[in-house]
């Protein structure tokens, strides 16, 4: 039995609630028009649930360490992680460039806000490509920038812009394996870790978030305000 993320939100209930929403969207829009494709569709076909295990683990970590901070989730997909955070009291901005996934994320957000109205002011969705879309919103040195599954094959200019944006945030948390492209070799992951750590005040890997999963999260601190 999963524990509560917050006193008012059972993670078991939220997981099932999101799973039902995903089923409805997939049935209504199909895998392509919803932007689900194989990645999200597999959650339904394999009955994984509305939240992936790494999303649950990362949500717990953020709630334990940064509950009062603003989270910016770049490359949010359909926004299941932001839903978990916002339903647990955190303020979240989700950024996604793919139009069909933005539409699904907004549909999920609308259903969540209908169930928990107080989530509305805490959860915003921006359609656009990070960091350009976020630059129009401004920077907050005490905010937390998060990347999860963003194996998007960024070109060198995109990756450079993203790396250059990081010092404007207090903390950056990302999966070293799935950041711009897939890095299955730990030598590559270590190279990415070292290159970002060189510009940060401190850096550490977060193996407890990964657990037995093939995830390799790391935290980079850029501001002493956090």
N, C-alpha and C positions, 0 to 999 in steps of 0.2 A: 504494500500500500504506500503510495507516494505521500510525502508530508505536504503541508500547506506552504505555498510561497508567501502568503500573508494571511492574517487571521480571517479575512473575508473571502479569500479565493482558494478553493481547493484545486491543486494541480491536477488531480485525477479528473475532476469535473471539467476544468478548462481544456485538458487534453481531449476528452471525449466531445466536448462542445465544438472545439475547432475541427475535430475529425468529421463531425456531422456536417459542418459548413463546407469542408473540402468535398465531401461526398455530393452535396447539393450543387456546388459550383461545377464539379466535373460532369455530373449528370446533365446539367443545364447547358454548359458551354462546350464540353468536350475538352480533351487534353490539349489541343492546339490553341483554340480560341480563348481558353482560360489562362494560357501561358504555363500550364502545369507540366506539359510534356512528360517525359519518363520520370524525372526527379520527384515531382510532387505526386504524380499518379501512383508511383510505387508505394507511397505511404498508405494509400487506400487499398490497392490490390494486395499488399502484404500485411495490411491491417496494423501498420506501425503506430498510427495515431496522429493526432494533430500536431504534436511536438516531437521533434527528433530528440534522441537522448542527449546529444551535445547541446541542444538549445535549453533543455531543462537544467543541465549542469552549469551552463554559462549564466542562465538566469539566476540560479542560486548564488553563484559567485558575485555577480553584480549587485544583487540585493544585500548580500552580506557585507560588502566592502564599499559600495558607492550608492546606497539607497537614495541619498539626497541630491545626487548629481543628475545632470541631463545627459542622456545617452543619444548619440547620433549613430544609427545603424546604416552604414553605407552598403548598397547592394542587398537590400532587405528581401528581395524576392516577393513573396505574398504576405510577408509581415507577421509570421507566427511568433517569432521571438519578441518583437515589439509588443504584441498583444499580451504575452505573458508578463512582460515588465510593466506595462501600463496598468494591467489589471491588478498588479501587486503594489501599485502606488508610485512607480517611477514615471518621470517625464521622458518621452522618447520622440525623436524625429527619425522617420524612416525614409531613406532615399533609394529610389529604384528607377532605372532608365527604361526598362522594357515595358512598353505601353500595356500589353495584355496582362502582365503580372501586376502592374499598378492598379488596373481595373479590379482584379481579384482581391488585391490587398485592401482597396477601398470598400469593396463589398463586405469583406470580413470585418473590417473596422466598423462599418455601419451596424452590422449585426451585434458586435460586441458592445458598442455604445448603446444600442437599444436595450441590451440586457443590463449593462452597468453604465448608466449615464455619466457618472463622474469620471469615466475614462476619457471622454471626449476632449476636454481641455488638455489632457496629458499626452495625447497621441496624435501626431501630425504625420502626414505622408507628403513627400515632395517628389514629383516626377522630374527626373533629370539625371544627368551623369555626375557622379562625384569626381572631383571636388567643385566643379563649376557651379552646380546647382546649390551647393551649400555656401559658396562664397557670396552668393546673392543674399544669403540670410545673415551672414556675419559669423564671427568666431567667438568662442567662449573658452578661456584658458582653464576653467574648472569643469569642462564637459569631458565626457568619455566617448571616444571614437571607436567603433566596433566594426570589424569585418569578420564574416564567418565563411560561408561557402561561396567564394567569388573567383572561381577558376575560369576567368573570362578571356584569357589570352590577351591581356593588355599590350598595347604597343609601347615602345620605350618612352614616348612622350607622356602617355597616360600614367604610366607607373611613376615617372619622375615627378609629375604634378601631384600625385597622391602622396608620395614620400615627402615632398616639400611642404604639404599642408599639415603634416602631423604635429610639428612643434606648436601650432596654434591651439592644440588641445592639451588638457592636463594629463590625460592617459590615453593610450591607444592599446587596444586588445585585438589580436588577429590570430588566425590559424595559419601557421607558417607553411603548412602543406597546401592550402587552398587560397593563395593570395596572388591573384593575377594569372596564375597558371598552376598546374599540379606539380608539386615537388615531392616525389616519392623517395628520393635519396636524402638521407639526413645531412649529407655534406652540403647539399643545396639549401636545406632548411637552416642550417647553421650559418651559411653565408648571408642569407636574408636577415636572420636574427642579428648577426654582428654588424651588418651595414646600418640597420635602424638603430641599434643600441649605441652606435658611435655618436649619434646626434641627440641621444636621450640622457636625462639625468641618472636614470637607473633602468635596468631591464632584467626580466626573469622569465623562464619558461613556467607554464602552469600545467603540470602533468595531471593534477587532480581533476581538472575539467575534462580531460580526455578520457580518463579511466582506461577501460580496455578498448576504447574506440581508436580508429586510425585518424586521430585529430592531434594537432600539435600547437596548442594555444600558447601565446606569449603575451606578456604585459610590458609596455614601455611607458615610463613616467617622464613627462616633459615639463611639469610645473610643480613647484612646492606648495601650490594652493590646494592640491588634492590631499 
